[in-house]
Amino acid sequence: MRKVIRLILFMLFSLLSLTVAESEEVSNYKTVFQNALKLYNSDNPTVESDSLAKTLFLSIVNRTNNKADLLTIIDCYIKTGNIEQTYLNHQKANAFYQKSIAINESTLRDSRLLYEASLYLGSSYYFSNVIDSAQFHFEKANNIVEKNNKLTFVEPERLYNSLGAIYFESSNYQQADNYFKRALQISLKNSPDDINLIASIQSNIANCNIRLNKNELALIIYKDLLSKPLDSSLLQVIKQNTAHTLFKSNLFDSALIAYKNINYKNPLYKVRGLNDIGRIYMHLKQYQLAENTFDEAINVTKLHSGKVKNKEEALAYLYKSQLSFNQGFIDEALIWCNKAFEVVHLTYTSKNILTFPENVTESVSPVVLFEIMKTKAQIVYQKYLTTKELRYLENSVKTYNKAIETANYIKLNYDNDEAKIFFIENYQIIYQEAIEVAYQYSLINDNTIDDYLYLLENYQGSILFQNIESIKLKDEALIPEKIKNKEKGIRQLLAIYTSRINDNTNEKEVINLQNKLIELQVELSRIQILYEKDNNFYAYKKSPFKESITIEFIQNKLKNDASLFSFFQSDCFLYVLGINNNFYEINKIPLTKNLNQKLTYFINELNTQVEGKRFNAKAEGIYLNNLIFENFSLKIKSKNKWIIIPDGIMKFIPIESLSTKRGKYLVE
């Protein structure tokens, strides 16, 4: 058989050489071009037919005393690039596209061919992980379309689907949804019979809905798609996304049935499915089934990914940690947390159960890193409650602080829909947990009050204010606009390459992507240095506001006759920190049903404006004052001036409306 194959290949190459020799003798290049087009447009192309077509195209552009018109030459370069891209020879393809663009821009400026070259060059860069160049050329193609809206361009649905994909990978789901819908509109008009193309775009739209937590809309789309005769590979992807959406919608029985009907082709898709199934079993308290499923997920990633860092494997370890914790195996839960850290973080190595990654920027998924950090902080706190050993309480506070540092990193560097949704889902609960733990620690060790204050300051907006102030000053800084745009582009690329790392099992490609992430972070730091050289921005960076906020810092700012009261409200408690220039204390007030009723009645009375009706909640005002302020020592409450930083329901209560025990208003 091998000899026959060799003989056939020899005959084909001989035929190829003969055909090329004959083509070079053809004086009319148009005949050569038409022959090349027939091969290029063949319904059943082969390696040999594509190779011959490429040779014919190049014979036109390379002949001496070339009489071919420029349009044909430009087109030959584009089609040669397309052939190279078909066989994943991206560098060669890029060179041909760029030659086409260079000739076109310097001579004809033909919009259609310039659009084609930009579209295909963008596609080549996209699939070779050069995302910034891909987006540049896709946007260039889009601009050509918008400027020449009377012309007809090839594959516009491919353009908008590609732009949608880039924005989706950068987690800008709303913008991605807009492009996908535009691609769908064009496909329905131009290719109504191509059900697979239309279904793939509709599936992309549904994916955007999932990420934007519009699960019902996604399920409607998927249900319709599952009834259509689609290609098996596309159908499996839709089945997987349907099952995941059912899981996210807490329709666990339906999700389990859906997952059992999937024939996985991609190992990472299988791991994601197994993680969902394991979590369903954990929710149903079928702990052994859950453990077996998470172990299978880990084994699949190790088999196909080797030593590649991946968030899906990290999540499997995280879920194993939560599973152990639910069963009361605290030490085991901590070990699995550390294993999850090792898989999601680029440099962390576990030394003991209390360690965690110090540098929150070095991970393949900052969001997963946050989830692991938060879970570990919860488990370590439970370890303290069980053992009463202070080292666990101290470590829990430190781990919560690191979780919030991770959250701030996401906020600063990932300006996209995923970051916004992340903060909506996590912002309140992480501070509630962290502040309770820091409060408990401050009761035992006075020297830890600054840990409590750090969390309080973060929550109350100092970090947010700094971010806003930073953005404002960056806008005003005398930095070239192209540098500002570059910074925006880098932040987008951080999200895209982070996403791609977790969708890839090829170790070599993952290492390249990780190197790109490191390069982007270095580039971002260089841009930051440019900002800091600006006079206004430098003054901001060195302002007193940027100093670390401590109790001592605040006390030095307070005058002798002033006290500061800072509130934090959780679901169950109202925390009040009182500070004067030489003393502080914290009170924790349970939000009982009785207190909530009095607060609601008091606020309603304040906001009721009926002519002739007097304010009728003075008794409630006395009760609230006694509960909130009278419990503070005289050192705090006897000061003449009070500075109030409210939170929660206290934002709706003017302090001057409260009354003392004698019935006098607190402020008169």
Secondary structure, DSSP 8 states (H G I E B T S, - for coil): -HHHHHHHHHHHHHHHHHHHHHHHH-S-HHHHHHHHHHHHT-SS--HHHHHHHHHHHHHHHH-TT--S-HHHHHHHHHHHHHHHHHTT-HHHHHHHHHHHHHHHHHTT--HHHHHHHHHHHHHHHHHTT-HHHHHHHHHHHHHHHHHTTTS--S-HHHHHHHHHHHHHHTT-HHHHHHHHHHHHHHHHHH-TT-HHHHHHHHHHHHHHHHHTT-HHHHHHHHHHHTTS---HHHHHHHHHHHHHHHHHTT-HHHHHHHHHT---SSHHHHHHHHHHHHHHHHHTT-HHHHHHHHHHHHHHHHHHHTT---HHHHHHHHHHHHHHHHTT-HHHHHHHHHHHHHHHBSS----STT---S-TTSBS-HHHHHHHHHHHHHHHHHHHHHH--HHHHHHHHHHHHHHHHHHHHHHHH--SHHHHHHHHHHHHHHHHHHHHHHHHHHHH-GGGHHHHHHHHHHHHTHHHHHHHHHHHHHHHS---HHHHHHHHHHHHHHHHHHHHHTT---HHHHHHHHHHHHHHHHHHHHHHHHHHTSHHHHHHHTSGGGS---HHHHHHHS-TTEEEEEEEE-SSEEEEEEE-SS-EEEEEEE--HHHHHHHHHHHHHHH---TT-----HHHHHHHHHHHTTTS-HHHHT-SEEEEE--GGGGGS-GGG-B-TTS-BS--
